[in-house]
Amino acid sequence: MLVLASASPRRRELLAQAGYSFEVHPSHTPEDPYPNENPIAYVTRLAREKAEAVFAELSTKGSAAPQVLGADTTVALDDHILGKPESPADAARMLRMLSGRTHRVLTGVALINATSIQVAAESTAVQFLTLSDEEIGAYIATGEPMDKAGAYAIQGRAARWIPRIEGCYFNVVGLPIALVSSLLGARPAR
């Protein structure tokens, strides 16, 4: 049984679109970065912590040992972590930082079962056009950026500002499906 340790509707959609059968059991792991934690260490640590928490919870219920997939996505600009905005003003700050620049979207994934723990990360470079204050304000008014790392959704209205990416598109949406597929197909470490 595959269990997704995430409440993200985008992750659910991507796994289902790729043909996987799974259950959803969100983790309630705090997502605060450690002081001076680099972005890749941050997303891989959170992915692992989320998967471990859900695996431990489900394993104590006496059912068959699950296979738990944890994931965490963030935006990194000059090694600065841009998580989910705390307010509309914070979203505007993030979008101004991204405007006219290329940043990285990083997703850490962890797959845990009774015999192994696999952890990996995917990185995608995303180029943004230069945004006006009016564009930023109108976008924030839609509410779309408020629960997204870096304050934007590539699959939403922000798509019009992204002329180029280098890497996995699905990673930017929130789950690098090819990486997840390779972990699910990999033999457990012994």
C-alpha positions in Angstrom: 0.0 0.0 0.0 1.4 3.4 -1.0 0.6 6.3 1.3 1.1 9.9 0.4 2.2 11.9 3.5 0.8 15.2 2.1 -2.4 17.1 2.0 -1.4 18.8 -1.3 -4.1 18.5 -3.9 -1.4 19.0 -6.6 0.6 16.0 -5.4 -2.5 13.9 -5.3 -3.4 14.9 -8.9 0.1 14.2 -10.2 0.3 10.7 -8.5 -3.2 9.8 -9.8 -2.3 11.2 -13.3 0.7 8.9 -13.4 -1.4 5.9 -12.6 -0.5 5.2 -9.0 -3.0 3.9 -6.5 -2.5 5.4 -3.0 -4.0 6.6 0.1 -3.5 10.1 1.6 -2.4 10.5 5.2 -1.1 14.0 5.8 1.8 14.7 8.1 1.6 17.6 10.5 5.4 18.1 10.6 6.5 21.7 11.2 8.0 23.2 8.1 10.4 25.8 9.6 13.9 25.8 8.3 16.8 25.5 10.7 19.1 28.5 11.0 21.5 28.6 7.9 20.0 25.4 6.5 20.6 25.2 2.8 17.6 24.7 0.6 18.3 21.1 -0.6 19.0 20.0 3.0 15.8 21.7 4.0 13.5 19.9 1.5 15.1 16.5 1.9 15.0 16.7 5.7 11.3 17.7 5.6 10.4 15.0 3.1 12.1 12.4 5.3 10.5 13.7 8.6 7.0 13.7 7.0 7.4 10.2 5.7 8.9 8.9 9.0 6.1 10.5 11.0 3.3 8.9 8.9 5.1 5.6 8.7 5.5 5.4 12.5 1.8 6.3 13.0 0.5 3.8 10.5 2.9 1.0 11.6 1.5 1.2 15.2 -2.0 0.6 13.9 -1.3 -3.1 13.2 -2.1 -3.0 9.5 0.3 -4.2 6.8 3.5 -2.2 6.7 2.9 0.8 4.4 5.2 2.4 1.9 5.1 6.1 2.7 6.0 8.9 0.3 6.9 12.2 1.8 7.7 15.4 -0.2 8.4 19.0 0.3 8.9 21.8 -2.2 10.5 25.2 -1.8 11.8 28.0 -4.0 15.4 29.1 -3.6 16.9 32.4 -4.8 20.6 32.8 -4.1 20.3 30.0 -1.6 17.6 31.9 0.3 14.5 29.7 1.0 11.2 31.2 -0.1 8.5 29.1 1.5 4.8 29.8 1.6 3.9 33.4 2.1 2.6 34.4 5.5 0.6 37.4 4.3 -0.2 39.2 1.0 2.6 41.6 1.8 5.0 38.7 2.2 3.7 37.3 -1.2 4.4 40.7 -2.8 7.9 40.7 -1.3 8.7 37.2 -2.7 7.3 38.0 -6.2 9.4 41.3 -6.3 12.4 39.2 -5.5 11.7 36.7 -8.3 10.8 39.4 -10.8 13.2 39.4 -13.8 15.4 36.6 -12.3 16.0 32.9 -12.5 15.4 30.8 -9.4 15.4 27.2 -8.5 12.5 25.1 -7.4 13.6 22.2 -5.2 11.6 19.2 -4.1 12.8 16.6 -1.6 11.2 13.2 -1.7 11.5 10.3 0.7 10.1 6.8 0.3 10.0 4.7 3.5 9.0 1.1 4.0 9.7 -1.6 6.5 13.2 -2.3 5.0 14.5 0.9 3.5 14.6 4.7 3.5 15.3 6.4 0.1 15.7 10.2 0.0 16.4 12.3 -3.1 15.9 15.8 -4.5 15.0 17.4 -7.8 16.0 20.9 -8.9 14.4 22.9 -11.7 15.5 26.4 -12.9 12.6 28.8 -13.5 13.0 32.1 -15.3 10.6 34.9 -14.5 9.8 38.0 -16.6 10.0 41.4 -14.9 6.7 42.1 -13.1 5.1 45.4 -12.4 3.6 46.3 -9.0 0.2 46.2 -10.7 0.7 42.7 -12.0 1.9 41.5 -8.6 -1.1 43.2 -6.8 -3.6 41.7 -9.2 -2.1 38.3 -8.8 -2.2 38.4 -5.1 -5.8 39.5 -5.2 -6.7 36.2 -6.8 -5.5 34.3 -3.7 -3.5 31.9 -5.8 -0.1 32.6 -4.3 -1.0 32.3 -0.7 -0.4 28.5 -0.2 2.4 28.1 -2.7 6.2 28.1 -2.1 7.6 31.2 -3.6 4.1 32.7 -3.9 3.3 31.4 -7.3 1.8 28.5 -9.2 3.3 27.6 -12.6 0.2 25.7 -13.5 -2.0 28.7 -12.7 -2.0 32.4 -13.6 1.7 32.8 -13.1 2.4 30.7 -16.2 2.2 33.9 -18.3 5.4 35.2 -16.5 7.5 32.1 -17.0 9.1 32.0 -20.5 11.5 29.2 -19.7 12.3 26.4 -17.3 15.2 24.0 -17.2 14.3 20.7 -15.7 11.2 18.8 -14.6 8.0 20.8 -14.9 6.2 18.5 -12.5 8.8 19.3 -9.9 7.7 23.0 -10.1 4.1 21.9 -9.6 5.1 20.0 -6.5 6.1 16.4 -7.2 8.8 15.2 -9.6 7.0 12.2 -11.0 9.9 10.6 -12.8 12.0 10.7 -9.7 9.2 9.3 -7.6 8.7 6.6 -10.2 12.3 5.6 -10.1 12.2 5.4 -6.3 9.1 3.3 -6.3 10.7 1.0 -8.9 14.1 0.8 -7.1 15.1 -2.2 -5.1 15.1 -1.6 -1.3 18.5 -0.9 0.2 19.7 -3.6 2.5 
